[in-house]
Amino acid sequence: MGRLRADAERSMRAIMAAAEDVLSASPVATMEQIAEAAGVARATVHRRFASREALIEAMEVTAWQEILDAVHAARPHTAPPLVALHQATAGILQIKPAWRFTLARQIPLSAQAQAVQAEVMGLCEEVFSKLLGPGADLVWARQVYLALLGEAAHGGTPPGQDADAVAKKVIDTLLHGVQRTA
């Protein structure tokens, strides 16, 4: 029974990864195109996901759960705020590029993904509150951080830079703005 479950999990992961690639290239792609890219029969995709919307909702929950896991791994409640922010940022930078299509929505489709996203945002604001102190505009700090994170994950990072170096750049820019380097 465990092997069947592991095979089903791998199959679902393969379908979601293929869907991410296919939908990134063509947001109107069909379930048949996704199945072909995943190397499975269309019936297999439909057995795992009742509809295209159900597939996208599962992708959103999975992507946001991966981000939440990375944020929790950074120990936002117990680590020094700058350490937690750096670790969470580095973790998210490793996850985000694989979910470019899925994470592009401001508000996910499913209530479950919205709940996970809200938990991530709450933890983000908790860390910013500790780091920036009273009187800081936490919503603005979060919006700027997310914009920097998105740019770093999807366009502004030179190839070959590791997640820690990019995380440092994101956080330095957030906290100190763009500064001239010698």
C-alpha positions in Angstrom: 0.0 0.0 0.0 2.9 2.4 0.8 4.4 1.9 -2.6 1.1 2.7 -4.4 0.8 5.8 -2.4 4.4 6.9 -3.2 3.7 6.2 -6.9 0.5 8.2 -6.8 2.4 11.1 -5.1 5.2 11.0 -7.7 2.5 10.9 -10.5 0.7 13.9 -9.0 4.1 15.8 -8.6 5.0 15.0 -12.2 1.6 16.2 -13.4 1.9 19.5 -11.4 5.4 20.1 -12.6 4.4 19.6 -16.2 1.3 21.8 -15.7 3.5 24.5 -14.3 5.8 24.4 -17.4 2.9 24.1 -19.9 0.8 26.8 -18.3 3.7 29.2 -17.9 4.2 28.9 -21.7 0.5 29.0 -22.5 -2.0 29.8 -19.7 -4.9 28.4 -21.8 -3.2 25.0 -22.2 -5.6 22.0 -22.0 -5.5 19.0 -19.7 -4.5 16.9 -22.7 -1.4 19.1 -23.3 -0.5 18.9 -19.7 -0.9 15.1 -19.7 1.3 14.9 -22.8 4.0 17.0 -21.1 3.8 14.9 -18.0 4.2 11.7 -20.0 0.9 10.2 -18.7 -2.5 9.4 -20.2 -5.2 12.1 -20.1 -7.2 9.7 -18.0 -4.4 9.6 -15.4 -4.6 13.4 -15.1 -8.4 13.3 -14.7 -8.1 10.5 -12.2 -5.9 12.7 -10.0 -7.6 16.1 -10.7 -11.3 16.4 -11.5 -10.8 19.5 -13.6 -8.2 22.0 -14.8 -9.3 24.3 -12.0 -8.8 21.5 -9.5 -5.3 20.9 -10.8 -4.4 24.6 -10.5 -5.9 24.7 -7.0 -3.8 21.7 -6.0 -0.7 23.5 -7.5 -1.5 26.6 -5.5 -1.9 24.7 -2.2 1.4 22.8 -2.9 3.3 25.9 -3.8 2.1 27.9 -0.8 2.7 25.0 1.5 6.3 24.7 0.3 6.7 28.4 1.0 5.1 28.1 4.5 7.4 25.2 5.3 10.4 27.3 4.3 9.2 30.1 6.5 8.6 27.8 9.4 12.1 26.3 8.9 13.5 29.8 9.4 12.0 29.7 12.9 10.2 33.1 12.8 9.0 32.9 16.4 12.4 32.1 18.0 15.3 33.1 15.7 16.6 36.6 15.7 14.4 38.5 13.2 17.2 39.2 10.7 18.3 35.6 10.8 14.7 34.4 10.3 14.2 36.8 7.4 17.4 35.8 5.7 16.7 32.0 6.1 13.1 32.4 4.9 14.2 34.5 2.0 16.9 32.1 0.9 14.4 29.2 1.2 11.7 31.0 -0.8 14.2 31.9 -3.5 14.8 28.2 -4.0 11.1 27.5 -4.3 9.6 30.4 -6.1 11.1 29.9 -9.6 9.5 26.4 -9.9 6.1 27.9 -9.3 6.2 31.0 -11.5 2.7 30.5 -13.1 1.1 29.2 -9.9 2.3 32.0 -7.6 1.5 34.8 -10.1 -2.0 35.3 -8.7 -2.5 37.9 -6.0 -5.3 35.8 -4.5 -5.2 32.0 -5.0 -8.3 30.2 -6.3 -8.9 27.9 -3.4 -9.8 28.8 0.2 -7.2 26.3 1.4 -4.4 28.0 -0.6 -5.7 31.4 0.6 -5.4 30.2 4.2 -1.8 29.0 3.7 -0.9 32.3 1.9 -2.5 34.3 4.8 -0.4 32.4 7.3 2.7 33.1 5.3 1.9 36.8 5.1 1.1 36.9 8.9 4.5 35.4 9.7 6.1 37.8 7.4 4.5 40.8 9.1 5.4 39.3 12.5 9.1 39.2 11.6 9.0 42.7 10.1 7.3 43.9 13.3 10.2 42.6 15.4 12.8 43.8 12.9 11.5 47.3 12.0 9.9 48.1 15.4 6.8 50.1 16.4 5.4 52.6 13.9 6.7 50.8 10.9 4.3 50.4 8.0 4.3 46.6 7.9 1.9 46.3 4.9 4.2 48.5 2.9 7.3 46.7 4.1 5.7 43.4 3.1 4.7 44.7 -0.4 8.3 46.0 -1.0 9.8 42.8 0.2 7.5 40.7 -2.0 8.4 42.9 -5.0 12.1 42.5 -4.4 11.6 38.8 -3.8 9.7 38.4 -7.1 12.3 40.4 -9.1 15.1 38.3 -7.5 13.4 35.0 -8.2 12.2 35.8 -11.8 14.4 38.2 -13.5 17.0 40.2 -11.6 19.4 37.6 -10.4 22.6 36.9 -12.3 23.0 33.2 -13.1 25.1 31.3 -10.7 24.4 33.4 -7.6 23.4 31.3 -4.6 20.2 31.8 -2.7 22.1 33.2 0.4 23.8 35.9 -1.7 20.6 36.9 -3.3 18.7 36.8 0.0 21.3 39.2 1.4 20.9 41.5 -1.5 17.1 41.5 -1.1 17.2 42.2 2.6 19.9 44.8 2.3 17.9 46.6 -0.4 14.7 46.3 1.8 16.4 47.7 4.9 18.9 50.2 3.4 17.7 50.9 -0.2 20.0 50.8 -3.2 23.5 51.9 -2.2 26.5 52.6 -4.2 29.1 49.8 -3.9 32.9 50.4 -4.2 
